[in-house]
Amino acid sequence: MFIILYYDVNEKRCSKMLKKCRAYLQWVQNSVFEGNLTESQLKRLISDLAKIINEEEGDSLIIYKFESQRYTDRIVVGKDKKTDINFI
Amino acid sequence: MFIILYYDVNEKRCSKMLKKCRAYLQWVQNSVFEGNLTESQLKRLISDLAKIINEEEGDSLIIYKFESQRYTDRIVVGKDKKTDINFI
C-alpha cells in the first residue's frame, strides 16, 4: 500500500529518522517521505521509528496509509523532488 | 474535500508560503498542512502559491487531494500537533 510519512522531531534525532525512513521510503522533501510498503514493512518501520522519537520533547510522526489510491490525486507545482514516482 | 499540502521552498519565501497556507489549512508541522477545502478554494490556494514559488530555484509544492477518506488511515506516533483534527 501507498504511504505518506512526515515527522517533526528534535534536531538531534533528525539524522536517525532520516536514515531509517530512507531504508523504506523515498525522500520527497525535508522530513517528508512517500512510497509503497507491505503491512509488515510498515509495522516494522513504525516500531523502529517509535524507538527513536521522544513524545515528551514534542516529537511527532504522522503516517497516511492508503488502502487504495483511486480516490486521491497528487498535484505538483514547481519541482517534483521525488523522481521515481510510482503513484500515477 | 480533504487536503494534505507540503512545500519545500527557498528560505526567503517561507513566511509568505506559511501565511498563505494558514489562511486556508491547519498547520501540522514545518511546511506541512492539512484541512478541508472546496474545489474553488483549492484552485485559489494553488494559484496564490504558484505566484510565490520559484521553480528555477528548485521550489516544490505537493498537494494530495482526497475525493474520499474512506480508504486512508492516519496514524500518529508521539505528539499530534494538529489539534482540531476533523479527519477521523
Backbone of each chain as nested JSON, in Angstrom:
{
  "chains": [
    {"id": "A", "residues": [
      {"number": 1, "name": "MET", "atoms": {"N": [0.834, -1.183, 0.0], "CA": [0.0, 0.0, 0.0], "C": [0.883, 1.253, 0.0]}},
      {"number": 2, "name": "PHE", "atoms": {"N": [0.247, 2.346, -0.49], "CA": [0.978, 3.612, -0.594], "C": [0.992, 4.315, 0.756]}},
      {"number": 3, "name": "ILE", "atoms": {"N": [2.155, 4.945, 1.058], "CA": [2.335, 5.598, 2.354], "C": [2.86, 7.032, 2.157]}},
      {"number": 4, "name": "ILE", "atoms": {"N": [2.318, 7.962, 2.943], "CA": [2.941, 9.279, 3.105], "C": [3.347, 9.367, 4.568]}},
      {"number": 5, "name": "LEU", "atoms": {"N": [4.576, 9.795, 4.79], "CA": [5.059, 9.862, 6.177], "C": [5.73, 11.22, 6.406]}},
      {"number": 6, "name": "TYR", "atoms": {"N": [5.412, 11.895, 7.507], "CA": [6.185, 13.085, 7.861], "C": [6.39, 13.138, 9.362]}},
      {"number": 7, "name": "TYR", "atoms": {"N": [7.541, 13.677, 9.696], "CA": [7.883, 13.757, 11.127], "C": [8.412, 15.139, 11.474]}},
      {"number": 8, "name": "ASP", "atoms": {"N": [8.275, 15.469, 12.738], "CA": [8.769, 16.742, 13.266], "C": [9.422, 16.373, 14.59]}},
      {"number": 9, "name": "VAL", "atoms": {"N": [10.764, 16.266, 14.578], "CA": [11.461, 15.794, 15.777], "C": [12.564, 16.766, 16.149]}},
      {"number": 10, "name": "ASN", "atoms": {"N": [13.045, 16.64, 17.378], "CA": [14.158, 17.457, 17.84], "C": [15.36, 17.225, 16.909]}},
      {"number": 11, "name": "GLU", "atoms": {"N": [16.073, 18.302, 16.635], "CA": [17.175, 18.256, 15.667], "C": [18.167, 17.114, 15.924]}},
      {"number": 12, "name": "LYS", "atoms": {"N": [18.411, 16.817, 17.191], "CA": [19.422, 15.79, 17.491], "C": [18.973, 14.392, 17.051]}},
      {"number": 13, "name": "ARG", "atoms": {"N": [17.666, 14.255, 16.716], "CA": [17.174, 12.93, 16.281], "C": [16.913, 12.883, 14.776]}},
      {"number": 14, "name": "CYS", "atoms": {"N": [17.134, 14.016, 14.073], "CA": [16.794, 14.072, 12.648], "C": [17.569, 13.065, 11.803]}},
      {"number": 15, "name": "SER", "atoms": {"N": [18.865, 12.939, 12.034], "CA": [19.641, 12.069, 11.145], "C": [19.258, 10.608, 11.329]}},
      {"number": 16, "name": "LYS", "atoms": {"N": [18.939, 10.218, 12.571], "CA": [18.489, 8.823, 12.799], "C": [17.174, 8.567, 12.062]}},
      {"number": 17, "name": "MET", "atoms": {"N": [16.243, 9.552, 12.159], "CA": [14.935, 9.389, 11.493], "C": [15.134, 9.307, 9.975]}},
      {"number": 18, "name": "LEU", "atoms": {"N": [15.972, 10.213, 9.453], "CA": [16.226, 10.255, 8.005], "C": [16.778, 8.913, 7.523]}},
      {"number": 19, "name": "LYS", "atoms": {"N": [17.768, 8.405, 8.233], "CA": [18.425, 7.156, 7.836], "C": [17.409, 6.002, 7.806]}},
      {"number": 20, "name": "LYS", "atoms": {"N": [16.617, 5.934, 8.871], "CA": [15.642, 4.832, 8.97], "C": [14.575, 4.958, 7.87]}},
      {"number": 21, "name": "CYS", "atoms": {"N": [14.042, 6.146, 7.657], "CA": [12.977, 6.316, 6.645], "C": [13.504, 6.035, 5.244]}},
      {"number": 22, "name": "ARG", "atoms": {"N": [14.751, 6.449, 5.0], "CA": [15.344, 6.221, 3.663], "C": [15.475, 4.741, 3.336]}},
      {"number": 23, "name": "ALA", "atoms": {"N": [15.536, 3.918, 4.393], "CA": [15.682, 2.469, 4.154], "C": [14.364, 1.872, 3.644]}},
      {"number": 24, "name": "TYR", "atoms": {"N": [13.262, 2.608, 3.836], "CA": [11.947, 2.046, 3.472], "C": [11.255, 2.853, 2.374]}},
      {"number": 25, "name": "LEU", "atoms": {"N": [11.469, 4.186, 2.387], "CA": [10.633, 5.053, 1.544], "C": [11.482, 6.025, 0.72]}},
      {"number": 26, "name": "GLN", "atoms": {"N": [10.793, 6.783, -0.183], "CA": [11.524, 7.768, -0.993], "C": [11.442, 9.139, -0.328]}},
      {"number": 27, "name": "TRP", "atoms": {"N": [12.568, 9.809, -0.287], "CA": [12.627, 11.16, 0.272], "C": [11.905, 12.104, -0.682]}},
      {"number": 28, "name": "VAL", "atoms": {"N": [11.039, 12.937, -0.191], "CA": [10.326, 13.895, -1.043], "C": [10.802, 15.307, -0.73]}},
      {"number": 29, "name": "GLN", "atoms": {"N": [10.911, 15.632, 0.521], "CA": [11.467, 16.9, 0.991], "C": [11.79, 16.733, 2.453]}},
      {"number": 30, "name": "ASN", "atoms": {"N": [12.351, 17.762, 3.08], "CA": [12.734, 17.651, 4.496], "C": [11.648, 17.009, 5.332]}},
      {"number": 31, "name": "SER", "atoms": {"N": [11.983, 15.873, 5.942], "CA": [11.104, 15.113, 6.853], "C": [9.784, 14.686, 6.226]}},
      {"number": 32, "name": "VAL", "atoms": {"N": [9.749, 14.538, 4.899], "CA": [8.553, 14.015, 4.221], "C": [8.968, 12.894, 3.276]}},
      {"number": 33, "name": "PHE", "atoms": {"N": [8.279, 11.741, 3.395], "CA": [8.619, 10.566, 2.592], "C": [7.365, 9.967, 1.989]}},
      {"number": 34, "name": "GLU", "atoms": {"N": [7.536, 9.3, 0.868], "CA": [6.426, 8.609, 0.218], "C": [6.941, 7.263, -0.272]}},
      {"number": 35, "name": "GLY", "atoms": {"N": [5.992, 6.32, -0.493], "CA": [6.426, 5.048, -1.078], "C": [5.42, 3.953, -0.827]}},
      {"number": 36, "name": "ASN", "atoms": {"N": [5.731, 2.771, -1.332], "CA": [4.856, 1.603, -1.154], "C": [5.491, 0.614, -0.188]}},
      {"number": 37, "name": "LEU", "atoms": {"N": [4.684, 0.179, 0.785], "CA": [5.167, -0.787, 1.77], "C": [4.121, -1.891, 1.949]}},
      {"number": 38, "name": "THR", "atoms": {"N": [4.578, -3.049, 2.379], "CA": [3.636, -4.087, 2.801], "C": [3.218, -3.76, 4.239]}},
      {"number": 39, "name": "GLU", "atoms": {"N": [2.179, -4.423, 4.706], "CA": [1.701, -4.203, 6.086], "C": [2.828, -4.506, 7.074]}},
      {"number": 40, "name": "SER", "atoms": {"N": [3.556, -5.57, 6.849], "CA": [4.596, -5.941, 7.838], "C": [5.771, -4.965, 7.78]}},
      {"number": 41, "name": "GLN", "atoms": {"N": [6.102, -4.469, 6.568], "CA": [7.175, -3.472, 6.493], "C": [6.773, -2.207, 7.248]}},
      {"number": 42, "name": "LEU", "atoms": {"N": [5.492, -1.831, 7.096], "CA": [5.011, -0.622, 7.769], "C": [5.082, -0.813, 9.284]}},
      {"number": 43, "name": "LYS", "atoms": {"N": [4.664, -1.975, 9.742], "CA": [4.709, -2.251, 11.197], "C": [6.133, -2.139, 11.718]}},
      {"number": 44, "name": "ARG", "atoms": {"N": [7.065, -2.713, 10.976], "CA": [8.481, -2.684, 11.412], "C": [9.002, -1.246, 11.401]}},
      {"number": 45, "name": "LEU", "atoms": {"N": [8.652, -0.486, 10.359], "CA": [9.118, 0.911, 10.282], "C": [8.577, 1.714, 11.466]}},
      {"number": 46, "name": "ILE", "atoms": {"N": [7.285, 1.561, 11.741], "CA": [6.676, 2.308, 12.846], "C": [7.35, 1.928, 14.164]}},
      {"number": 47, "name": "SER", "atoms": {"N": [7.6, 0.646, 14.359], "CA": [8.205, 0.25, 15.647], "C": [9.643, 0.767, 15.737]}},
      {"number": 48, "name": "ASP", "atoms": {"N": [10.373, 0.76, 14.607], "CA": [11.738, 1.302, 14.621], "C": [11.722, 2.8, 14.939]}},
      {"number": 49, "name": "LEU", "atoms": {"N": [10.813, 3.535, 14.302], "CA": [10.764, 4.993, 14.49], "C": [10.26, 5.348, 15.892]}},
      {"number": 50, "name": "ALA", "atoms": {"N": [9.365, 4.508, 16.406], "CA": [8.826, 4.777, 17.75], "C": [9.93, 4.692, 18.8]}},
      {"number": 51, "name": "LYS", "atoms": {"N": [10.969, 3.894, 18.5], "CA": [12.107, 3.777, 19.446], "C": [12.968, 5.039, 19.403]}},
      {"number": 52, "name": "ILE", "atoms": {"N": [12.89, 5.77, 18.311], "CA": [13.752, 6.961, 18.148], "C": [13.057, 8.203, 18.726]}},
      {"number": 53, "name": "ILE", "atoms": {"N": [11.766, 8.362, 18.439], "CA": [11.122, 9.645, 18.795], "C": [10.906, 9.76, 20.305]}},
      {"number": 54, "name": "ASN", "atoms": {"N": [10.782, 11.029, 20.744], "CA": [10.604, 11.287, 22.178], "C": [9.38, 12.189, 22.344]}},
      {"number": 55, "name": "GLU", "atoms": {"N": [8.255, 11.593, 22.749], "CA": [6.988, 12.351, 22.817], "C": [7.065, 13.484, 23.834]}},
      {"number": 56, "name": "GLU", "atoms": {"N": [7.773, 13.212, 24.979], "CA": [7.857, 14.28, 25.995], "C": [8.516, 15.541, 25.436]}},
      {"number": 57, "name": "GLU", "atoms": {"N": [9.449, 15.355, 24.502], "CA": [10.109, 16.533, 23.924], "C": [9.323, 17.051, 22.716]}},
      {"number": 58, "name": "GLY", "atoms": {"N": [8.101, 16.517, 22.495], "CA": [7.234, 17.078, 21.46], "C": [7.449, 16.501, 20.075]}},
      {"number": 59, "name": "ASP", "atoms": {"N": [8.194, 15.395, 19.995], "CA": [8.394, 14.781, 18.66], "C": [7.062, 14.25, 18.127]}},
      {"number": 60, "name": "SER", "atoms": {"N": [6.946, 14.316, 16.784], "CA": [5.674, 13.889, 16.175], "C": [5.958, 13.127, 14.875]}},
      {"number": 61, "name": "LEU", "atoms": {"N": [5.213, 12.037, 14.679], "CA": [5.332, 11.245, 13.443], "C": [3.924, 11.0, 12.94]}},
      {"number": 62, "name": "ILE", "atoms": {"N": [3.651, 11.369, 11.688], "CA": [2.312, 11.165, 11.13], "C": [2.432, 10.344, 9.847]}},
      {"number": 63, "name": "ILE", "atoms": {"N": [1.593, 9.331, 9.743], "CA": [1.621, 8.431, 8.586], "C": [0.215, 8.326, 7.992]}},
      {"number": 64, "name": "TYR", "atoms": {"N": [0.142, 8.498, 6.686], "CA": [-1.113, 8.227, 5.985], "C": [-0.942, 6.919, 5.214]}},
      {"number": 65, "name": "LYS", "atoms": {"N": [-1.871, 6.03, 5.444], "CA": [-1.83, 4.693, 4.844], "C": [-2.984, 4.608, 3.845]}},
      {"number": 66, "name": "PHE", "atoms": {"N": [-2.666, 4.371, 2.565], "CA": [-3.705, 4.35, 1.528], "C": [-4.042, 2.91, 1.173]}},
      {"number": 67, "name": "GLU", "atoms": {"N": [-5.264, 2.476, 1.533], "CA": [-5.699, 1.138, 1.086], "C": [-5.858, 1.157, -0.436]}},
      {"number": 68, "name": "SER", "atoms": {"N": [-6.363, 2.336, -0.922], "CA": [-6.488, 2.478, -2.378], "C": [-6.102, 3.903, -2.729]}},
      {"number": 69, "name": "GLN", "atoms": {"N": [-5.494, 4.092, -3.881], "CA": [-5.108, 5.454, -4.299], "C": [-6.102, 6.007, -5.306]}},
      {"number": 70, "name": "ARG", "atoms": {"N": [-7.158, 5.22, -5.546], "CA": [-8.097, 5.617, -6.601], "C": [-8.779, 6.942, -6.279]}},
      {"number": 71, "name": "TYR", "atoms": {"N": [-8.896, 7.263, -4.999], "CA": [-9.695, 8.443, -4.626], "C": [-8.81, 9.624, -4.271]}},
      {"number": 72, "name": "THR", "atoms": {"N": [-7.542, 9.563, -4.687], "CA": [-6.603, 10.624, -4.307], "C": [-5.832, 11.089, -5.523]}},
      {"number": 73, "name": "ASP", "atoms": {"N": [-5.683, 12.401, -5.662], "CA": [-4.859, 12.97, -6.73], "C": [-3.627, 13.607, -6.108]}},
      {"number": 74, "name": "ARG", "atoms": {"N": [-2.521, 13.522, -6.83], "CA": [-1.278, 14.153, -6.369], "C": [-0.981, 15.303, -7.336]}},
      {"number": 75, "name": "ILE", "atoms": {"N": [-0.973, 16.503, -6.818], "CA": [-0.754, 17.699, -7.648], "C": [0.628, 18.261, -7.303]}},
      {"number": 76, "name": "VAL", "atoms": {"N": [1.404, 18.541, -8.33], "CA": [2.748, 19.088, -8.1], "C": [2.839, 20.465, -8.769]}},
      {"number": 77, "name": "VAL", "atoms": {"N": [3.287, 21.457, -8.024], "CA": [3.553, 22.777, -8.599], "C": [5.031, 23.034, -8.353]}},
      {"number": 78, "name": "GLY", "atoms": {"N": [5.764, 23.403, -9.427], "CA": [7.209, 23.563, -9.266], "C": [7.899, 22.242, -9.469]}},
      {"number": 79, "name": "LYS", "atoms": {"N": [8.98, 22.045, -8.744], "CA": [9.841, 20.873, -8.937], "C": [9.334, 19.684, -8.12]}},
      {"number": 80, "name": "ASP", "atoms": {"N": [9.306, 18.482, -8.764], "CA": [8.972, 17.272, -8.013], "C": [10.28, 16.603, -7.642]}},
      {"number": 81, "name": "LYS", "atoms": {"N": [10.629, 16.711, -6.363], "CA": [11.94, 16.226, -5.953], "C": [11.936, 14.723, -5.788]}},
      {"number": 82, "name": "LYS", "atoms": {"N": [10.739, 14.113, -5.886], "CA": [10.66, 12.66, -5.779], "C": [10.655, 12.135, -7.215]}},
      {"number": 83, "name": "THR", "atoms": {"N": [11.777, 11.649, -7.662], "CA": [11.888, 11.314, -9.097], "C": [11.143, 10.049, -9.445]}},
      {"number": 84, "name": "ASP", "atoms": {"N": [11.499, 8.929, -8.827], "CA": [10.894, 7.655, -9.305], "C": [9.5, 7.495, -8.711]}},
      {"number": 85, "name": "ILE", "atoms": {"N": [8.614, 8.374, -9.205], "CA": [7.266, 8.354, -8.656], "C": [6.521, 7.125, -9.191]}},
      {"number": 86, "name": "ASN", "atoms": {"N": [5.904, 6.341, -8.3], "CA": [5.111, 5.208, -8.799], "C": [3.671, 5.392, -8.361]}},
      {"number": 87, "name": "PHE", "atoms": {"N": [3.284, 6.685, -8.12], "CA": [1.92, 6.933, -7.644], "C": [0.962, 6.993, -8.817]}},
      {"number": 88, "name": "ILE", "atoms": {"N": [1.355, 7.646, -9.92], "CA": [0.394, 7.849, -11.035], "C": [0.379, 6.608, -11.94]}}
    ]},
    {"id": "B", "residues": [
      {"number": 1, "name": "MET", "atoms": {"N": [-13.319, 18.718, 0.192], "CA": [-12.51, 17.52, 0.221], "C": [-11.286, 17.748, 1.107]}},
      {"number": 2, "name": "PHE", "atoms": {"N": [-10.736, 16.575, 1.565], "CA": [-9.581, 16.661, 2.472], "C": [-8.301, 16.87, 1.659]}},
      {"number": 3, "name": "ILE", "atoms": {"N": [-7.382, 17.695, 2.212], "CA": [-6.145, 18.055, 1.526], "C": [-4.941, 17.853, 2.457]}},
      {"number": 4, "name": "ILE", "atoms": {"N": [-3.858, 17.311, 1.891], "CA": [-2.556, 17.355, 2.549], "C": [-1.664, 18.187, 1.627]}},
      {"number": 5, "name": "LEU", "atoms": {"N": [-0.959, 19.137, 2.228], "CA": [-0.113, 20.01, 1.402], "C": [1.268, 20.11, 2.033]}},
      {"number": 6, "name": "TYR", "atoms": {"N": [2.329, 19.956, 1.252], "CA": [3.659, 20.254, 1.785], "C": [4.493, 20.952, 0.722]}},
      {"number": 7, "name": "TYR", "atoms": {"N": [5.348, 21.825, 1.22], "CA": [6.188, 22.591, 0.297], "C": [7.628, 22.605, 0.79]}},
      {"number": 8, "name": "ASP", "atoms": {"N": [8.514, 22.806, -0.173], "CA": [9.952, 22.888, 0.118], "C": [10.433, 24.058, -0.729]}},
      {"number": 9, "name": "VAL", "atoms": {"N": [10.58, 25.236, -0.102], "CA": [10.912, 26.438, -0.863], "C": [12.131, 27.113, -0.257]}},
      {"number": 10, "name": "ASN", "atoms": {"N": [12.717, 28.01, -1.03], "CA": [13.859, 28.782, -0.54], "C": [13.433, 29.554, 0.709]}},
      {"number": 11, "name": "GLU", "atoms": {"N": [14.333, 29.638, 1.683], "CA": [14.013, 30.241, 2.975], "C": [13.383, 31.633, 2.856]}},
      {"number": 12, "name": "LYS", "atoms": {"N": [13.808, 32.401, 1.869], "CA": [13.282, 33.778, 1.77], "C": [11.796, 33.81, 1.391]}},
      {"number": 13, "name": "ARG", "atoms": {"N": [11.265, 32.651, 0.954], "CA": [9.845, 32.603, 0.585], "C": [8.998, 31.874, 1.634]}},
      {"number": 14, "name": "CYS", "atoms": {"N": [9.627, 31.343, 2.691], "CA": [8.901, 30.533, 3.669], "C": [7.771, 31.29, 4.356]}},
      {"number": 15, "name": "SER", "atoms": {"N": [8.037, 32.505, 4.785], "CA": [6.997, 33.192, 5.575], "C": [5.784, 33.526, 4.709]}},
      {"number": 16, "name": "LYS", "atoms": {"N": [6.009, 33.847, 3.447], "CA": [4.857, 34.115, 2.552], "C": [4.024, 32.849, 2.364]}},
      {"number": 17, "name": "MET", "atoms": {"N": [4.734, 31.706, 2.177], "CA": [4.013, 30.435, 1.984], "C": [3.225, 30.087, 3.258]}},
      {"number": 18, "name": "LEU", "atoms": {"N": [3.877, 30.257, 4.406], "CA": [3.236, 29.922, 5.691], "C": [1.966, 30.75, 5.878]}},
      {"number": 19, "name": "LYS", "atoms": {"N": [2.086, 32.055, 5.629], "CA": [0.953, 32.961, 5.831], "C": [-0.223, 32.576, 4.931]}},
      {"number": 20, "name": "LYS", "atoms": {"N": [0.113, 32.297, 3.652], "CA": [-0.959, 31.953, 2.702], "C": [-1.611, 30.622, 3.087]}},
      {"number": 21, "name": "CYS", "atoms": {"N": [-0.814, 29.595, 3.41], "CA": [-1.386, 28.275, 3.728], "C": [-2.22, 28.347, 5.004]}},
      {"number": 22, "name": "ARG", "atoms": {"N": [-1.755, 29.143, 5.96], "CA": [-2.509, 29.259, 7.232], "C": [-3.895, 29.849, 7.018]}},
      {"number": 23, "name": "ALA", "atoms": {"N": [-4.05, 30.597, 5.938], "CA": [-5.36, 31.218, 5.675], "C": [-6.369, 30.167, 5.2]}},
      {"number": 24, "name": "TYR", "atoms": {"N": [-5.865, 29.018, 4.766], "CA": [-6.765, 28.006, 4.197], "C": [-6.774, 26.711, 4.998]}},
      {"number": 25, "name": "LEU", "atoms": {"N": [-5.606, 26.336, 5.573], "CA": [-5.45, 24.986, 6.136], "C": [-4.871, 25.023, 7.55]}},
      {"number": 26, "name": "GLN", "atoms": {"N": [-4.822, 23.824, 8.192], "CA": [-4.253, 23.762, 9.546], "C": [-2.783, 23.384, 9.463]}},
      {"number": 27, "name": "TRP", "atoms": {"N": [-1.976, 24.07, 10.247], "CA": [-0.55, 23.773, 10.326], "C": [-0.371, 22.453, 11.061]}},
      {"number": 28, "name": "VAL", "atoms": {"N": [0.427, 21.549, 10.513], "CA": [0.669, 20.265, 11.171], "C": [2.104, 20.214, 11.667]}},
      {"number": 29, "name": "GLN", "atoms": {"N": [3.018, 20.633, 10.835], "CA": [4.433, 20.751, 11.212], "C": [5.088, 21.617, 10.156]}},
      {"number": 30, "name": "ASN", "atoms": {"N": [6.373, 21.898, 10.306], "CA": [7.072, 22.763, 9.341], "C": [6.73, 22.395, 7.908]}},
      {"number": 31, "name": "SER", "atoms": {"N": [6.155, 23.355, 7.195], "CA": [5.794, 23.255, 5.765], "C": [4.872, 22.085, 5.432]}},
      {"number": 32, "name": "VAL", "atoms": {"N": [4.082, 21.643, 6.403], "CA": [3.069, 20.598, 6.156], "C": [1.73, 21.068, 6.717]}},
      {"number": 33, "name": "PHE", "atoms": {"N": [0.691, 20.981, 5.879], "CA": [-0.643, 21.455, 6.263], "C": [-1.7, 20.418, 5.895]}},
      {"number": 34, "name": "GLU", "atoms": {"N": [-2.781, 20.433, 6.626], "CA": [-3.9, 19.532, 6.335], "C": [-5.184, 20.339, 6.5]}},
      {"number": 35, "name": "GLY", "atoms": {"N": [-6.278, 19.843, 5.858], "CA": [-7.559, 20.513, 6.089], "C": [-8.548, 20.2, 4.993]}},
      {"number": 36, "name": "ASN", "atoms": {"N": [-9.751, 20.761, 5.128], "CA": [-10.804, 20.547, 4.139], "C": [-11.035, 21.817, 3.341]}},
      {"number": 37, "name": "LEU", "atoms": {"N": [-11.062, 21.672, 2.021], "CA": [-11.294, 22.81, 1.127], "C": [-12.33, 22.421, 0.075]}},
      {"number": 38, "name": "THR", "atoms": {"N": [-13.01, 23.439, -0.441], "CA": [-13.855, 23.201, -1.609], "C": [-12.937, 23.226, -2.84]}},
      {"number": 39, "name": "GLU", "atoms": {"N": [-13.457, 22.78, -3.967], "CA": [-12.684, 22.785, -5.223], "C": [-12.226, 24.206, -5.547]}},
      {"number": 40, "name": "SER", "atoms": {"N": [-13.105, 25.165, -5.374], "CA": [-12.729, 26.544, -5.763], "C": [-11.703, 27.123, -4.793]}},
      {"number": 41, "name": "GLN", "atoms": {"N": [-11.827, 26.783, -3.491], "CA": [-10.803, 27.253, -2.537], "C": [-9.443, 26.681, -2.894]}},
      {"number": 42, "name": "LEU", "atoms": {"N": [-9.437, 25.387, -3.273], "CA": [-8.164, 24.742, -3.613], "C": [-7.552, 25.414, -4.845]}},
      {"number": 43, "name": "LYS", "atoms": {"N": [-8.39, 25.7, -5.827], "CA": [-7.887, 26.358, -7.05], "C": [-7.258, 27.707, -6.706]}},
      {"number": 44, "name": "ARG", "atoms": {"N": [-7.946, 28.473, -5.847], "CA": [-7.431, 29.801, -5.473], "C": [-6.119, 29.651, -4.698]}},
      {"number": 45, "name": "LEU", "atoms": {"N": [-6.056, 28.681, -3.788], "CA": [-4.832, 28.488, -2.993], "C": [-3.667, 28.121, -3.914]}},
      {"number": 46, "name": "ILE", "atoms": {"N": [-3.91, 27.197, -4.842], "CA": [-2.844, 26.779, -5.756], "C": [-2.37, 27.974, -6.592]}},
      {"number": 47, "name": "SER", "atoms": {"N": [-3.31, 28.761, -7.063], "CA": [-2.89, 29.888, -7.912], "C": [-2.138, 30.934, -7.087]}},
      {"number": 48, "name": "ASP", "atoms": {"N": [-2.564, 31.14, -5.832], "CA": [-1.833, 32.085, -4.963], "C": [-0.413, 31.581, -4.694]}},
      {"number": 49, "name": "LEU", "atoms": {"N": [-0.287, 30.292, -4.382], "CA": [1.033, 29.735, -4.037], "C": [1.94, 29.67, -5.276]}},
      {"number": 50, "name": "ALA", "atoms": {"N": [1.306, 29.42, -6.43], "CA": [2.104, 29.337, -7.67], "C": [2.761, 30.687, -7.966]}},
      {"number": 51, "name": "LYS", "atoms": {"N": [2.144, 31.764, -7.487], "CA": [2.729, 33.104, -7.702], "C": [3.94, 33.326, -6.79]}},
      {"number": 52, "name": "ILE", "atoms": {"N": [4.007, 32.562, -5.706], "CA": [5.088, 32.759, -4.727], "C": [6.297, 31.881, -5.09]}},
      {"number": 53, "name": "ILE", "atoms": {"N": [6.038, 30.626, -5.456], "CA": [7.17, 29.705, -5.591], "C": [7.988, 30.007, -6.849]}},
      {"number": 54, "name": "ASN", "atoms": {"N": [9.251, 29.537, -6.809], "CA": [10.165, 29.792, -7.931], "C": [10.772, 28.454, -8.352]}},
      {"number": 55, "name": "GLU", "atoms": {"N": [10.262, 27.9, -9.451], "CA": [10.69, 26.548, -9.865], "C": [12.17, 26.519, -10.225]}},
      {"number": 56, "name": "GLU", "atoms": {"N": [12.641, 27.64, -10.88], "CA": [14.068, 27.641, -11.251], "C": [14.977, 27.5, -10.037]}},
      {"number": 57, "name": "GLU", "atoms": {"N": [14.526, 28.018, -8.894], "CA": [15.358, 27.9, -7.695], "C": [15.048, 26.591, -6.957]}},
      {"number": 58, "name": "GLY", "atoms": {"N": [14.268, 25.695, -7.59], "CA": [14.056, 24.366, -7.009], "C": [12.907, 24.288, -6.015]}},
      {"number": 59, "name": "ASP", "atoms": {"N": [12.067, 25.334, -5.963], "CA": [10.921, 25.275, -5.03], "C": [9.95, 24.176, -5.468]}},
      {"number": 60, "name": "SER", "atoms": {"N": [9.312, 23.571, -4.446], "CA": [8.4, 22.457, -4.744], "C": [7.169, 22.54, -3.843]}},
      {"number": 61, "name": "LEU", "atoms": {"N": [6.007, 22.289, -4.445], "CA": [4.741, 22.27, -3.692], "C": [4.004, 21.002, -4.09]}},
      {"number": 62, "name": "ILE", "atoms": {"N": [3.657, 20.169, -3.113], "CA": [2.943, 18.927, -3.418], "C": [1.633, 18.905, -2.643]}},
      {"number": 63, "name": "ILE", "atoms": {"N": [0.564, 18.563, -3.333], "CA": [-0.771, 18.539, -2.729], "C": [-1.421, 17.192, -3.0]}},
      {"number": 64, "name": "TYR", "atoms": {"N": [-1.939, 16.589, -1.938], "CA": [-2.756, 15.379, -2.113], "C": [-4.205, 15.775, -1.885]}},
      {"number": 65, "name": "LYS", "atoms": {"N": [-5.028, 15.42, -2.847], "CA": [-6.451, 15.782, -2.841], "C": [-7.238, 14.487, -2.661]}},
      {"number": 66, "name": "PHE", "atoms": {"N": [-8.0, 14.398, -1.573], "CA": [-8.742, 13.156, -1.29], "C": [-10.207, 13.325, -1.694]}},
      {"number": 67, "name": "GLU", "atoms": {"N": [-10.637, 12.614, -2.75], "CA": [-12.072, 12.62, -3.085], "C": [-12.842, 11.955, -1.96]}},
      {"number": 68, "name": "SER", "atoms": {"N": [-12.201, 10.879, -1.4], "CA": [-12.833, 10.19, -0.267], "C": [-11.725, 9.806, 0.703]}},
      {"number": 69, "name": "GLN", "atoms": {"N": [-12.032, 9.833, 1.996], "CA": [-11.024, 9.461, 3.001], "C": [-11.254, 8.047, 3.487]}},
      {"number": 70, "name": "ARG", "atoms": {"N": [-12.255, 7.378, 2.873], "CA": [-12.614, 6.053, 3.374], "C": [-11.463, 5.063, 3.241]}},
      {"number": 71, "name": "TYR", "atoms": {"N": [-10.583, 5.29, 2.269], "CA": [-9.552, 4.287, 2.006], "C": [-8.196, 4.682, 2.586]}},
      {"number": 72, "name": "THR", "atoms": {"N": [-8.218, 5.618, 3.542], "CA": [-6.949, 6.107, 4.081], "C": [-7.022, 6.145, 5.597]}},
      {"number": 73, "name": "ASP", "atoms": {"N": [-5.943, 5.7, 6.239], "CA": [-5.849, 5.79, 7.703], "C": [-4.772, 6.794, 8.061]}},
      {"number": 74, "name": "ARG", "atoms": {"N": [-4.991, 7.514, 9.136], "CA": [-3.999, 8.459, 9.635], "C": [-3.463, 7.916, 10.95]}},
      {"number": 75, "name": "ILE", "atoms": {"N": [-2.172, 7.623, 10.982], "CA": [-1.544, 7.029, 12.171], "C": [-0.639, 8.088, 12.796]}},
      {"number": 76, "name": "VAL", "atoms": {"N": [-0.767, 8.272, 14.093], "CA": [0.063, 9.262, 14.791], "C": [0.899, 8.555, 15.843]}},
      {"number": 77, "name": "VAL", "atoms": {"N": [2.192, 8.805, 15.835], "CA": [3.077, 8.289, 16.891], "C": [3.702, 9.528, 17.529]}},
      {"number": 78, "name": "GLY", "atoms": {"N": [3.628, 9.616, 18.872], "CA": [4.124, 10.823, 19.535], "C": [3.026, 11.87, 19.571]}},
      {"number": 79, "name": "LYS", "atoms": {"N": [3.422, 13.114, 19.461], "CA": [2.507, 14.232, 19.632], "C": [1.812, 14.579, 18.31]}},
      {"number": 80, "name": "ASP", "atoms": {"N": [0.472, 14.803, 18.378], "CA": [-0.233, 15.278, 17.188], "C": [-0.356, 16.787, 17.306]}},
      {"number": 81, "name": "LYS", "atoms": {"N": [0.438, 17.498, 16.54], "CA": [0.48, 18.943, 16.693], "C": [-0.706, 19.612, 16.031]}},
      {"number": 82, "name": "LYS", "atoms": {"N": [-1.482, 18.792, 15.27], "CA": [-2.67, 19.362, 14.633], "C": [-3.827, 19.088, 15.588]}},
      {"number": 83, "name": "THR", "atoms": {"N": [-4.245, 20.065, 16.322], "CA": [-5.227, 19.803, 17.392], "C": [-6.614, 19.574, 16.842]}},
      {"number": 84, "name": "ASP", "atoms": {"N": [-7.181, 20.518, 16.127], "CA": [-8.604, 20.356, 15.749], "C": [-8.725, 19.464, 14.516]}},
      {"number": 85, "name": "ILE", "atoms": {"N": [-8.408, 18.167, 14.761], "CA": [-8.4, 17.226, 13.647], "C": [-9.848, 16.894, 13.268]}},
      {"number": 86, "name": "ASN", "atoms": {"N": [-10.172, 16.997, 11.981], "CA": [-11.529, 16.612, 11.583], "C": [-11.453, 15.47, 10.576]}},
      {"number": 87, "name": "PHE", "atoms": {"N": [-10.296, 14.703, 10.646], "CA": [-10.106, 13.624, 9.678], "C": [-10.838, 12.387, 10.123]}},
      {"number": 88, "name": "ILE", "atoms": {"N": [-10.771, 12.081, 11.436], "CA": [-11.338, 10.795, 11.883], "C": [-12.812, 11.005, 12.259]}}
    ]}
  ]
}
